[in-house]
Amino acid sequence: MIGIGIGIVLATSMMLLYKLDRTPTKAEIEEKARSYGMHYSDEDKVFFNKDVNKK
């Protein structure tokens, strides 16, 4: 029982020392989103009817 108590105290103290309010930067968010497939609309190649040459 004393081992469980020591484990709980150690785990609690480690959790309290860990910085919980860390927020990711905009660059980190964009990097993660791009890895999931995000892209900006200005990166798309757009074809208009008058740009396509009909044969």
TISE-811112 format. One record per atom (N, C-alpha, C): residue in one letter; x, z, y. Coordinates in steps of 0.2 Angstrom, whole numbers, padded with zeros to 4 digits, always signed. Layout:
N
AXZY ...
END
This chain:
55
M+0004+0000-0006 M+0000+0000+0000 M+0004+0000+0006 I+0010+0003+0006 I+0014+0003+0012 I+0017-0003+0013 G+0018-0007+0008 G+0021-0014+0009 G+0016-0019+0013 I+0009-0018+0011 I+0004-0022+0014 I+0004-0020+0022 G+0004-0013+0023 G+0004-0011+0030 G+0010-0013+0034 I+0016-0013+0031 I+0022-0016+0035 I+0021-0024+0036 G+0018-0027+0031 G+0017-0034+0032 G+0012-0036+0037 I+0006-0032+0038 I+0001-0033+0043 I+0004-0031+0050 V+0008-0026+0050 V+0012-0025+0057 V+0016-0030+0059 L+0020-0033+0054 L+0025-0038+0056 L+0021-0044+0058 A+0016-0046+0054 A+0013-0052+0056 A+0009-0052+0062 T+0006-0046+0064 T+0003-0045+0070 T+0008-0045+0076 S+0014-0042+0075 S+0019-0042+0081 S+0021-0050+0082 M+0022-0053+0076 M+0024-0060+0077 M+0019-0065+0080 M+0013-0063+0079 M+0007-0067+0082 M+0007-0066+0090 L+0008-0059+0091 L+0008-0058+0098 L+0014-0060+0102 L+0019-0061+0099 L+0025-0064+0103 L+0025-0071+0104 Y+0021-0075+0099 Y+0021-0082+0100 Y+0017-0084+0106 K+0019-0089+0109 K+0016-0091+0116 K+0010-0096+0114 L+0004-0093+0115 L-0002-0096+0113 L-0005-0101+0118 D-0003-0100+0124 D-0006-0104+0130 D-0002-0111+0131 R+0002-0113+0126 R+0006-0119+0127 R+0001-0125+0127 T+0001-0129+0132 T-0003-0135+0133 T+0001-0141+0132 P-0001-0146+0129 P+0004-0152+0128 P+0004-0156+0135 T+0009-0160+0136 T+0010-0164+0142 T+0006-0170+0141 K+0005-0174+0147 K+0001-0180+0146 K+0005-0185+0142 A+0011-0185+0142 A+0015-0190+0138 A+0014-0188+0131 E+0014-0182+0129 E+0013-0180+0122 E+0006-0182+0119 I+0001-0181+0124 I-0006-0183+0122 I-0006-0190+0121 E-0003-0194+0126 E-0003-0201+0125 E+0000-0204+0119 E+0006-0201+0117 E+0010-0203+0111 E+0006-0201+0105 K+0002-0196+0105 K-0002-0194+0099 K-0008-0199+0098 A-0011-0200+0104 A-0017-0205+0104 A-0015-0212+0102 R-0009-0214+0104 R-0006-0221+0102 R-0005-0221+0095 S-0003-0215+0092 S-0001-0215+0085 S-0008-0216+0081 Y-0013-0214+0084 Y-0020-0215+0081 Y-0023-0221+0082 G-0020-0226+0086 G-0023-0232+0087 G-0025-0233+0094 M-0024-0229+0099 M-0027-0230+0106 M-0023-0235+0109 H-0026-0239+0113 H-0023-0244+0118 H-0027-0245+0124 Y-0023-0247+0130 Y-0027-0248+0136 Y-0030-0255+0136 S-0035-0255+0140 S-0039-0262+0141 S-0034-0267+0144 D-0030-0265+0148 D-0025-0270+0151 D-0020-0273+0147 E-0019-0270+0141 E-0015-0272+0136 E-0018-0277+0131 D-0024-0278+0131 D-0028-0283+0127 D-0027-0290+0130 K-0026-0295+0125 K-0026-0302+0127 K-0033-0305+0127 V-0035-0307+0133 V-0042-0309+0134 V-0042-0317+0135 F-0047-0320+0131 F-0048-0327+0132 F-0054-0329+0136 F-0054-0333+0140 F-0060-0335+0144 F-0062-0342+0142 N-0068-0344+0142 N-0070-0351+0140 N-0066-0356+0143 K-0064-0356+0150 K-0060-0361+0153 K-0053-0361+0151 D-0051-0355+0148 D-0044-0355+0146 D-0042-0358+0139 V-0048-0359+0135 V-0047-0362+0129 V-0048-0369+0129 N-0043-0373+0127 N-0043-0380+0127 N-0047-0383+0121 K-0052-0386+0122 K-0056-0389+0117 K-0054-0396+0115 K-0053-0397+0109 K-0051-0404+0107 K-0056-0408+0104 
END
